[in-house]
Amino acid sequence: MHHAQSAAPRKILRIRQVCEKTGMSRAWIYGAIKSGSFPAPLRLGIRSIGWEEQGIDGWISSRIPKEVNNG
């Protein structure tokens, strides 16, 4: 039996990668999380957090005006 390709593997981004990907500062990201306007991170360990790349990509897409997004 042939199985269709499953979705791309989930990738976890650390804060530095999230800052690079979004162009936002660390302080801005944490402030936006607190206000509920940015995806909350996942707890990876006692002193470690990360974000699912798909969630960050979705947040970026939601910030792009529709006319730009549709090419």
C-alpha positions as CSV (number, residue, x, y, z in Angstrom):
1,M,0.0,0.0,0.0
2,H,1.3,3.4,-1.0
3,H,0.9,6.2,1.6
4,A,0.7,9.8,0.6
5,Q,3.4,12.1,1.9
6,S,2.5,13.4,5.4
7,A,2.9,17.0,6.3
8,A,6.4,18.4,6.7
9,P,8.1,17.5,10.0
10,R,7.4,20.0,12.8
11,K,10.4,22.2,13.5
12,I,11.0,24.1,16.7
13,L,12.6,27.5,16.6
14,R,14.5,29.1,19.4
15,I,14.2,32.8,20.3
16,R,17.1,33.9,18.2
17,Q,15.6,32.1,15.1
18,V,12.2,33.7,15.9
19,C,13.8,37.2,16.0
20,E,15.6,36.6,12.7
21,K,12.5,35.2,11.0
22,T,10.1,37.9,12.2
23,G,12.5,40.9,12.2
24,M,11.3,41.7,15.7
25,S,13.4,42.1,18.8
26,R,13.3,39.7,21.8
27,A,11.7,42.4,24.0
28,W,9.0,43.0,21.4
29,I,8.2,39.3,21.1
30,Y,7.9,38.8,24.8
31,G,5.7,41.9,25.1
32,A,3.5,40.6,22.3
33,I,3.2,37.2,23.9
34,K,2.1,38.9,27.1
35,S,-0.5,40.9,25.3
36,G,-1.8,37.9,23.4
37,S,-0.8,39.1,19.9
38,F,2.0,36.6,19.3
39,P,2.1,32.8,19.5
40,A,3.0,31.5,22.9
41,P,6.1,29.4,23.1
42,L,6.2,25.7,24.0
43,R,8.0,24.6,27.1
44,L,10.9,22.3,26.0
45,G,12.5,21.8,29.4
46,I,13.0,23.5,32.7
47,R,14.8,26.5,31.2
48,S,14.1,26.0,27.6
49,I,11.3,27.2,25.3
50,G,10.7,27.2,21.6
51,W,8.1,28.0,18.9
52,E,6.7,25.7,16.2
53,E,7.9,27.1,12.9
54,Q,4.4,26.6,11.4
55,G,2.9,28.9,14.0
56,I,5.4,31.6,13.4
57,D,4.9,31.3,9.6
58,G,1.2,31.6,10.2
59,W,1.7,34.7,12.3
60,I,3.9,36.3,9.6
61,S,1.3,35.5,6.9
62,S,-1.5,37.1,9.0
63,R,0.5,40.3,9.2
64,I,1.0,40.6,5.4
65,P,-1.8,42.6,3.7
66,K,-4.0,40.5,1.5
67,E,-3.1,42.3,-1.7
68,V,0.6,41.5,-1.1
69,N,-0.1,37.9,0.0
70,N,-2.0,37.2,-3.3
71,G,0.8,38.4,-5.5
